[in-house]
């Protein structure tokens, strides 16, 4: 009889119990919902899952109650979570870029909104607007909706209003490189009256078609600041 798995499992329980940690978080080699192909899970069923790594902070926002709160002095445990869900649409129907973005949207938006609020605590009392710049009319609204929900969970006031620029402004801005276009758009939003002195704009941006990640910037009082 091989006692190694049993001894390791007992050690896991002995560590997890006094620290009030879920045993399954440490015990995937022995039990638990491991998403990887195995004897009990086929490769086809794994392909039907959208999985992404989440930080503890993002996990507490996306799936409240799953990740225990960190102790004030730390608990010396490096926690990582793999969040998986069944694909709503079969693979191959959407563009690969859209699939990749939607698969990680909740996690990315949670991190971006956390960074935005933490970077600009002086804007906590303002009304936040959200704009998404993404090359896909069916996915861009989903990004904006997810960002608004994430901001509301942080306790800030969020508006559905969208700042609008004139056609001439858009024609000029689309010819500028991104590092110049977004700060210039921010200034024009304020000058045109789309953003007031009680507003702040969170822009979710897909900067490079080769990337599978989103970036974010904050516009307030005509000043632009990248947060990622």
C-alpha positions in Angstrom: 0.0 0.0 0.0 1.4 3.4 -1.0 1.1 5.7 2.0 2.6 8.8 0.3 -0.7 10.4 -0.9 -2.4 9.7 2.4 0.5 11.2 4.4 0.5 14.3 2.1 -3.2 14.7 2.4 -3.0 14.6 6.2 -0.3 17.2 6.1 -2.5 19.4 3.9 -5.4 19.1 6.3 -3.1 19.8 9.3 -1.9 23.0 7.7 -5.3 24.2 6.3 -7.4 23.5 9.4 -5.7 25.9 11.9 -5.5 28.5 9.2 -9.2 28.1 8.2 -8.3 27.6 4.6 -10.2 25.4 2.1 -8.5 22.1 1.8 -9.4 21.8 -1.9 -7.2 24.8 -2.7 -4.2 22.7 -1.8 -5.4 19.2 -2.6 -6.0 19.1 -6.3 -3.6 16.2 -6.9 -5.9 14.0 -4.7 -9.4 15.5 -5.1 -11.1 18.6 -6.3 -12.4 20.1 -9.6 -9.1 20.1 -11.5 -9.9 21.4 -15.0 -7.0 19.6 -16.7 -7.6 16.5 -18.8 -7.3 13.4 -16.7 -8.8 9.9 -16.2 -12.1 11.5 -15.2 -12.1 14.5 -17.7 -11.7 14.2 -21.4 -9.7 16.6 -23.6 -13.0 17.5 -25.3 -14.7 18.5 -22.1 -11.6 20.6 -21.1 -11.8 22.4 -24.5 -15.3 23.5 -23.7 -14.1 25.4 -20.7 -12.9 29.0 -20.5 -10.3 29.2 -17.8 -8.2 32.0 -16.4 -5.8 32.6 -13.5 -7.2 35.1 -10.9 -5.3 37.0 -8.2 -6.8 36.7 -4.7 -8.1 40.3 -5.0 -9.8 39.6 -8.3 -11.3 36.4 -7.0 -13.0 38.1 -4.1 -14.7 40.5 -6.5 -15.6 37.9 -9.2 -16.6 35.1 -6.9 -17.3 36.5 -3.4 -17.0 33.9 -0.6 -14.5 31.6 -2.3 -11.3 33.2 -1.2 -10.9 33.9 2.6 -9.8 37.3 3.6 -6.1 37.8 4.2 -5.1 38.2 7.9 -3.8 41.6 8.9 -0.3 40.3 9.4 -0.5 38.0 6.4 -0.8 34.2 6.4 2.3 33.2 4.4 0.3 31.4 1.8 0.6 32.1 -1.9 -2.9 31.6 -3.2 -3.8 31.3 -6.9 -7.2 30.5 -8.4 -8.1 29.1 -11.7 -11.6 30.2 -12.6 -13.4 28.1 -15.3 -16.8 28.3 -16.9 -18.5 26.5 -19.8 -18.3 28.3 -23.1 -21.6 29.9 -24.1 -20.8 29.8 -27.8 -19.0 27.0 -29.5 -15.4 27.6 -30.4 -14.8 28.9 -33.9 -17.9 31.1 -34.2 -16.3 34.2 -32.7 -12.9 35.6 -33.7 -10.0 34.2 -31.6 -9.4 37.7 -30.2 -13.0 38.1 -29.1 -12.9 34.6 -27.5 -9.7 35.4 -25.6 -11.0 38.8 -24.4 -14.4 37.4 -23.2 -12.8 34.5 -21.5 -10.8 36.8 -19.3 -13.0 39.8 -19.2 -14.2 39.6 -15.6 -10.7 39.2 -14.3 -9.2 41.9 -16.5 -11.9 44.4 -15.7 -11.7 43.7 -11.9 -7.9 44.4 -12.0 -8.3 47.5 -14.2 -11.0 49.1 -12.2 -9.2 48.4 -8.9 -6.1 50.0 -10.4 -8.0 53.1 -11.6 -9.7 53.7 -8.3 -6.5 53.2 -6.3 -4.5 55.4 -8.7 -7.0 58.3 -8.5 -8.5 58.3 -5.0 -9.1 62.0 -5.4 -11.9 61.1 -7.9 -13.8 59.0 -5.4 -16.7 61.6 -5.1 -17.1 62.1 -8.8 -19.4 60.5 -11.3 -17.6 57.9 -13.4 -18.3 57.4 -17.1 -16.9 54.4 -19.0 -15.9 54.2 -22.7 -14.4 51.1 -24.4 -12.1 51.3 -27.4 -12.1 47.8 -29.0 -12.3 46.7 -32.6 -15.6 44.9 -32.4 -19.0 46.4 -32.1 -20.5 43.3 -30.4 -17.7 43.0 -27.7 -17.1 46.7 -26.9 -20.5 47.1 -25.1 -19.8 44.0 -23.0 -16.5 45.5 -21.9 -18.2 48.8 -20.9 -21.0 47.0 -19.1 -18.5 44.8 -17.1 -16.4 47.8 -16.2 -19.5 49.8 -15.0 -20.5 46.9 -12.8 -17.0 46.5 -11.4 -16.9 50.2 -10.5 -20.3 50.1 -8.8 -19.1 47.2 -6.7 -16.3 49.6 -5.5 -18.9 52.1 -4.2 -18.4 54.8 -6.8 -21.2 56.6 -8.7 -21.4 55.4 -12.3 -23.3 57.0 -15.2 -24.5 55.5 -18.5 -23.8 58.7 -20.2 -21.2 58.6 -22.9 -19.1 61.7 -23.9 -19.4 62.5 -27.6 -16.9 64.1 -29.9 -17.6 65.9 -33.2 -16.9 64.1 -36.4 -14.0 66.4 -37.2 -12.4 65.6 -33.9 -12.7 61.9 -34.5 -11.2 62.2 -38.0 -8.1 64.0 -36.5 -7.8 61.6 -33.5 -7.9 58.4 -35.6 -4.9 59.7 -37.6 -2.8 60.2 -34.4 -0.7 57.5 -32.7 -2.4 56.0 -29.6 0.1 57.6 -27.1 -1.1 61.0 -28.4 -4.7 60.3 -29.4 -6.1 59.4 -26.0 -4.6 62.4 -24.1 -5.9 64.6 -27.0 -9.4 63.0 -26.8 -9.4 63.6 -23.1 -8.7 67.4 -23.6 -11.4 67.6 -26.3 -14.0 65.8 -24.1 -13.6 68.6 -21.5 -13.4 71.5 -24.0 -16.6 70.2 -25.8 -18.5 69.9 -22.5 -18.7 66.1 -22.6 -16.9 65.8 -19.3 -17.6 68.3 -16.4 -15.6 69.1 -13.3 -17.7 66.5 -11.4 -17.0 63.7 -13.9 -14.2 61.2 -14.4 -13.9 58.9 -17.4 -12.5 55.4 -17.4 -11.4 54.3 -20.8 -10.8 50.6 -21.5 -8.5 50.3 -24.4 -7.2 47.5 -26.7 -4.0 49.1 -27.8 -2.3 46.4 -29.9 -4.1 43.9 -32.2 -1.4 41.3 -31.3 -2.2 41.5 -27.6 -4.8 39.6 -25.7 -5.0 42.1 -22.8 -6.8 45.3 -22.1 -5.4 48.6 -20.9 -7.0 51.4 -19.1 -6.7 55.2 -18.6 -8.4 57.8 -16.6 -9.5 61.2 -17.9 -10.4 64.0 -15.5 -10.2 67.8 -15.8 -8.6 67.4 -19.2 -5.7 65.3 -17.9 -5.0 61.8 -19.0 -3.3 59.1 -17.0 -2.6 55.4 -18.0 -3.3 53.0 -15.1 -2.2 50.0 -17.1 
